Amino acid sequence: MVTNNTDRFIVLTGGPGSGKTTLLDALEASGFARTTEAGRAIIQDQLSIGGHALPWDDRGQFAELMLSYDMRSYRMAETLSGAVFFDRSVVDVLGYLRLVGLPVSPHLERATQVLRHNSKVFIAPPWREIFQQDQERKQNFNEAIRTFDALTDAYQDCGYELVELPRASVAERVDFMLQSLPLLNSLRR
């Protein structure tokens, strides 16, 4: 069953190191609810327990944990009022599996159909000037570009309209998003 939250559930996606988390922090500070990124949280958890569900160890298990995390985030967002910004979605898991050449399960395909978001998805383009690697983000800039391309294809294949964010200050990006979806101002918490 498709939920009726599609207008108020807004996804922000993009390759690693493109400024998504900083932008989501700013949106949260201005009164919007938000989710956290599954991939980074799973990597941190797996490293802390010596687990193997990591993108450099067991990619399939990593993808399953991301799917589970994103589904939980979606269900938790249903209990909130107003707009909710998602730091990626189940469609990102689809893009990830395609990127690394792993098969896409029927249950993931079903999740992309059931857990729908606003038809406009904001995508942060690769931006060399702000890209940085860290303990969880081991991809290089070329991999960030390939990730961006895989995500673009996955979201378009799932019927979403991609709105590319400008390479601009955080404040300018927030303004761009608010202007792109006028209903957002009425959906602040």
C-alpha positions in Angstrom: 0.0 0.0 0.0 1.4 3.4 -1.0 1.3 5.9 1.9 -0.1 9.5 1.6 3.1 11.1 2.8 4.6 11.7 -0.6 4.2 15.5 -0.6 5.8 16.1 2.8 8.7 13.5 2.5 11.5 15.2 0.7 14.7 13.3 -0.3 18.1 14.8 -0.5 20.6 12.5 -2.3 23.9 12.7 -4.1 27.3 11.2 -4.1 29.6 11.2 -1.0 31.1 14.5 0.0 28.6 16.7 -1.8 27.4 18.7 1.2 24.2 16.8 2.0 24.6 16.5 5.7 25.6 20.1 6.2 22.5 21.2 4.2 20.2 18.9 6.3 21.7 20.3 9.5 20.8 23.8 8.3 17.3 22.7 7.3 16.8 21.1 10.8 18.1 24.3 12.4 15.4 26.3 10.5 12.6 24.1 11.8 12.3 21.0 9.7 12.5 17.4 10.7 15.1 15.2 9.1 16.4 11.6 9.0 20.0 10.5 9.3 22.0 8.7 6.6 21.9 4.9 6.8 25.3 4.2 5.3 27.4 6.3 7.6 25.5 5.1 10.7 25.9 1.4 9.7 29.6 1.9 9.0 30.1 3.5 12.4 28.1 0.7 14.1 29.9 -2.1 12.2 33.3 -0.7 13.0 32.5 -0.3 16.6 31.5 -4.0 16.9 34.0 -5.5 14.5 31.2 -6.4 12.0 31.6 -7.2 8.4 28.5 -5.5 6.8 30.8 -2.8 5.3 31.1 -1.5 1.8 34.7 -2.7 1.6 33.9 -6.1 3.2 30.4 -7.5 2.6 28.5 -5.2 0.2 25.4 -7.3 0.1 24.9 -7.4 3.8 25.7 -3.6 3.9 23.0 -3.0 1.4 20.4 -5.1 3.3 21.2 -3.1 6.5 20.8 0.2 4.6 17.4 -1.0 3.3 16.3 -1.9 6.8 17.6 1.4 8.2 15.9 3.4 5.5 12.6 1.6 6.0 12.7 2.2 9.7 13.5 5.9 9.1 10.4 6.1 6.8 8.2 4.5 9.3 9.4 6.8 12.1 8.9 9.8 9.8 5.2 8.8 9.5 4.8 9.6 13.2 6.0 13.2 12.7 4.1 16.2 11.5 5.2 18.6 8.8 7.8 18.2 6.2 10.5 15.6 6.8 13.8 15.7 4.9 15.4 12.3 4.1 19.1 11.9 4.0 18.8 9.4 1.1 16.1 6.8 0.6 15.6 3.1 -0.3 16.2 4.2 -3.9 19.8 5.0 -2.9 20.2 1.3 -2.0 19.1 0.4 -5.5 21.7 2.8 -7.0 24.3 1.4 -4.7 23.7 -2.2 -5.8 23.8 -1.2 -9.4 27.0 0.7 -8.8 28.8 -2.2 -7.2 27.3 -4.8 -9.7 25.2 -6.8 -7.2 21.8 -8.2 -8.0 18.7 -6.2 -7.0 16.3 -8.3 -4.9 12.5 -8.3 -5.6 11.9 -7.0 -2.0 14.1 -3.9 -2.7 12.3 -3.3 -5.9 9.0 -3.5 -4.0 10.3 -1.1 -1.3 11.1 1.5 -4.0 7.4 1.3 -5.1 5.8 1.3 -1.6 8.0 3.8 0.3 7.4 6.8 -1.9 8.5 10.4 -1.4 7.8 13.8 -3.0 8.1 13.5 -6.8 10.9 16.1 -6.7 14.2 14.7 -5.3 17.0 17.1 -4.6 20.4 15.8 -5.7 23.7 17.3 -4.7 26.2 17.2 -7.6 29.9 16.2 -7.1 31.8 19.2 -5.9 35.6 18.8 -5.8 36.1 21.9 -3.7 34.2 20.5 -0.7 34.8 16.8 -1.2 36.7 15.1 1.7 37.4 11.5 2.7 37.2 10.3 6.3 37.0 7.1 8.2 33.5 6.2 6.8 33.9 7.9 3.4 36.7 6.0 1.7 35.5 6.7 -1.8 37.7 9.0 -4.0 36.3 11.8 -6.1 35.9 9.7 -9.2 33.9 7.2 -7.2 31.7 10.1 -6.0 31.0 11.0 -9.6 30.1 7.4 -10.5 27.8 7.3 -7.4 26.1 10.5 -8.5 25.5 8.9 -12.0 24.1 5.7 -10.5 21.8 7.6 -8.2 20.6 9.8 -11.1 19.7 6.7 -13.1 18.0 4.9 -10.1 15.8 7.9 -9.1 14.8 8.5 -12.7 14.0 4.8 -13.3 11.8 5.0 -10.2 9.8 7.9 -11.6 11.3 10.8 -9.7 12.1 14.3 -11.0 15.6 15.2 -10.0 16.4 18.8 -9.0 20.1 19.4 -9.0 21.3 21.7 -6.2 23.6 24.6 -7.1 27.2 24.6 -6.0 26.6 27.5 -3.6 26.6 28.4 0.0 24.5 26.4 2.5 22.1 29.4 2.9 21.7 29.7 -0.9 21.0 25.9 -1.2 18.4 26.2 1.6 16.7 29.1 -0.2 16.9 27.2 -3.5 15.1 24.2 -2.0 12.4 26.3 -0.3 11.8 28.1 -3.6 11.7 24.8 -5.5 9.0 23.5 -3.2 6.8 26.4 -2.1 4.7 24.1 0.1 7.7 23.6 2.4 7.2 26.9 4.3 3.7 25.7 5.4 5.1 22.4 6.6 7.6 23.6 9.2 7.3 22.0 12.6 
